[in-house]
Amino acid sequence: MARFSRFGFVAVDGGSMEPTYAAGDWLLVRWGARAQVGHVVVVERESYPGVFFIKRLVRMDQQGCWVEGDNKNSSTDSRSWGLLNSGEVVGKVLLRYRKAR
């Protein structure tokens, strides 16, 4: 079975990734892409299906992934969630294609 790359867009809502990304920015995402530590990723928590969070991948190992927002004072992330299973990291941000006004 051939597997094709999938691309999509997400809008940033909130200040958890400031100053890197701001509310109203639009991001190009590659769904299912392998991410490395330091990449900005899209997280879909099992407990919040259909809700996407933009976070930075801080560390990953066999136990799971640790993600944090760049704006630590305004981010809900692994500091409150704990480790995520790797399946909750559903995409990698490739670029901002439209900056908030």
N, C-alpha and C positions, 0 to 999 in steps of 0.2 A: 504494500500500500504506500503510495507516494504521499509525502507530507509537505504541505506548502506553508510558507511563512504567512502569517496573518498580521495585518497592520490595522490600527485604529486610532481614534483620538479620544482624549479625555480632557475635561475642563478642570482646572484647579479651583477648589472651593475651600477657602480658609487660609490661615497663615502659617500652617505647620512647616512649610518648606521655604519660607522667606529666609534670606533674601534671594535664594536660587530661583524659586518660582513664587508668583503672587496670585492671589485670587483673581480669576478672570483670564489667566494664561491658558492657552490650549497647547496640549502636548501630543506629539506623535509617539505611539506606543507600538512595540512589536510584541504581540501576544505570544506567550509560550517561549520566549527567548531565554537563553541561559544568561543569568546575571552573575556578575562577580562583585566581590566586596568593593564598595565605593560607588557602584552604579545606583541610579535612582530607579526604583521599581514601583510597579503597581501591585498592591496587595488586595486580595479579596478574602476577608476573614470567613471561616466556615460558619461562624455565629452571625454574620451579617451578609448573607448571599445577595449579590447584585449591587453591593456598595463597594466602591473602589477607594483605596487610600494610596496616596503618593508618599513614599518614604525612601530613605537611603539605606541600602544594604550594608550593615556594619560588620557582621560576621556570619559565617555559615559553616556547619559541620554536619556530621551524621545525625546529631540530635535535632537540628532545625536551623532556622534563620533568625537573626536578630536585626530588626529595622528600627530606625529613629528618624524623626523629622529634623531638618536642619535648624529650625527654630525651637529649641528645647523647651522654651517657656510657653509654647502654644501648640504642643504636639501630644497627641495620644498615640503611643507606639509601644514597642517591646518593653519599655521601662514600666508600663502598666499591664500589658498583655502577656509578657514573658516571651519565650521562644515560639516562633510560628513553625508549623510544618512546612516543608519546602513547597507543597502543593498550593499553599496560600499565596505564594509569589507568582502572579499570573502573567506578568509582562515586564518589559524593560522600557524605560523612557529613552527615546532616541534623540529628540530635540523639541524645543519650544518652537512652534510654527506661527503662533500669534500671541503677541505680548498684550497683557491687559493695558487698557488705556488709562 
